[in-house]
């Protein structure tokens, strides 16, 4: 009798289990299937940086610093040319640069530029698709030459000259290029060791004031001196900073190092006689 009851109990348990499984399967067949949420792609490094704040290029565009810098440099060049031509006339001199057809010796000298002067050049290079790894390496090599050789002996063909000795950034050249005039024969500029009759830039104070204004508008760290360095170095730094959100620290540190190297070069040994 006890054995029969045990068998009956086990049979009922198996029956109940099968019934529960059938009920569960039936419910699953009609229950809506929850959609699987798509997996968002991992954010790129560029998007993370941009989310952290504006880039140097963003700030330049937002504060209209490009147009301001360009207009300031053009005004400095125009004013300096008027003053220098008038000065030459008083001493019965003629500015020979206006008719120069010699190799551009002036475009092989150590050339300095302010950061605000590099900005229009960088905007031009980017707009024309000229910001390449090859150009950046040429800028870097040219800067190293200017920063390690004494100005009195350095001859370093400008990166921005084309095969015909024409300036490819002429409309955006820095003030030092637009305010360098001589009344001596143009061929003297390309002759090593020959003294030329040159004129000082009478608008240098305007350029310094413009740079300080640019630094304030761009929110840059105020250094002991202006953001100034060899022309290829300042263009390279502006190119490298353009898409960075940490441009404030980047420019302050790199400009300080570059200017220190350039100043050491200007105190280098005199040219051999």
Secondary structure as GFF3:
##gff-version 3
##sequence-region A 1 273
A	DSSP	alpha_helix	2	30	.	.	.	ID=ss1
A	DSSP	alpha_helix	45	52	.	.	.	ID=ss2
A	DSSP	alpha_helix	56	62	.	.	.	ID=ss3
A	DSSP	alpha_helix	65	90	.	.	.	ID=ss4
A	DSSP	three_ten_helix	96	99	.	.	.	ID=ss5
A	DSSP	three_ten_helix	105	108	.	.	.	ID=ss6
A	DSSP	beta_strand	112	114	.	.	.	ID=ss7
A	DSSP	alpha_helix	115	127	.	.	.	ID=ss8
A	DSSP	alpha_helix	133	148	.	.	.	ID=ss9
A	DSSP	three_ten_helix	170	172	.	.	.	ID=ss10
A	DSSP	alpha_helix	175	178	.	.	.	ID=ss11
A	DSSP	three_ten_helix	186	190	.	.	.	ID=ss12
A	DSSP	alpha_helix	204	218	.	.	.	ID=ss13
A	DSSP	beta_strand	228	230	.	.	.	ID=ss14
A	DSSP	alpha_helix	231	241	.	.	.	ID=ss15
A	DSSP	alpha_helix	247	266	.	.	.	ID=ss16
###
